[in-house]
Amino acid sequence: MDHYRLKQFVDWVLQQSDCSIGDSGSESEELGRRIKEMWRESLQESRIEKLTQQDTPRIYITSNLSTAGKLKFSLSKAGIRQEAMVYSLEDFYAVGPLCHIDQQQYETERYMWMMNHMGYDHYYSNGLHHIAAMKPILENIPDHKLITICAGSNAHDYIFSRLVLHLLRGVKAEIRILNPEEEYKRLLALNLLPVVDKELDHTVLHQLQTEDVSQLIQRIQGNLLSEENRARYASEWRDISGRSEMLRVLIEGKLLFLAEDAYDSVIMEVIHEQCNLLHRVEDKYIHNEEYVSAGLLIDPILERYPELMSAHLISYRFRSLIANKKLEFVGVPNETHQYYLRPAKV
């Protein structure tokens, strides 16, 4: 059987297992759970075997799938893809509960919170990049590998790097931290990289050009972490995850812990400003001469408060402001292109 047909068959079996799990108390539910568990175990064993047996000295760990994709492509561009393995976690750690999420039960509870509040339903389609799936992989990295954690200057990556060091605390391999955006700016200032757009303010790795990333990873190894710093990062993760606040932002290198609604008043200020400028907005973004497209409001908010990082987060705050009668809407307050907003009339 060819690879494509085998994959189709496995996907069908897993889909049938998912359906049977919903049939509470039945024999088919138990069979479905067993099939899913056996699949997870087999997949995990295969990934660990690949990790330990392949002659790939470098391991890169990134904070999301977009970054991982850009890094893989850039490694290929640099001609060293066969020398490296790229792993990633898929989440947004600047928001939501973090306590004990290195345990599957609490990670699942976090995903439910993120789905209900942020609309992140894609988590369940990226199971290979959950902590529960990645934890055994990271814990089994051989001593002779060279680990590079790619983490930028934002709250999500700040927390991600400390979580990964917590998961790697029993690993003896050499670990380095690489901030691609900082290194990019430094090399660009020294004219050591092709100039694409010096005015562009890069904040995450996947915004960089592939050519630049491929040269960067050949020139820069990252900062080697001492045992003391590794322990400090892991300890910081425990402190961060023990906090009860649901919003975290990074301001001038300092992580701040805030209530979910901490930015609501300034978000409202931006909305008021934009609604006062409706005469400058294209008709397709306006409804009934008073409402402005929610999607059109995302960029001005992020431009003024880039530490918020996420359109999903701002959309979540829109919905909360609607529920609190601070905003009025027309349409379906789901995807931001589906509805229009205006400040509530007093």
Secondary structure, DSSP 8 states (H G I E B T S, - for coil): --HHHHHHHHHHHHHHHHHHHTSTTSHHHHHHHHHHHHHHHHHHHHHHHHHHHS---EEEEESSHHHHHHHHHHHHHTT-GGGEEEEE----TTBS--TTTTSHHHHHHHHHHHHHHH--GGGGG-GGGSHHHHHHHHHT--TT-EEEEE--SSHHHHHHHHHHHHHTTT--SEEEEE-HHHHHHHHHHTT-S--S-TT----SGGGS-HHHHHHHHHH---EE--HHHHHHHHHHHHHHHT---SEEEEETTEEEEE-TTTTHHHHHHHHHHHHTTGGGS-GGGEETTTEEEHHHHHHHHHHH-GGG--HHHHHHHHHHHHHTTSEEEEE-SSSGGGEEEEE---
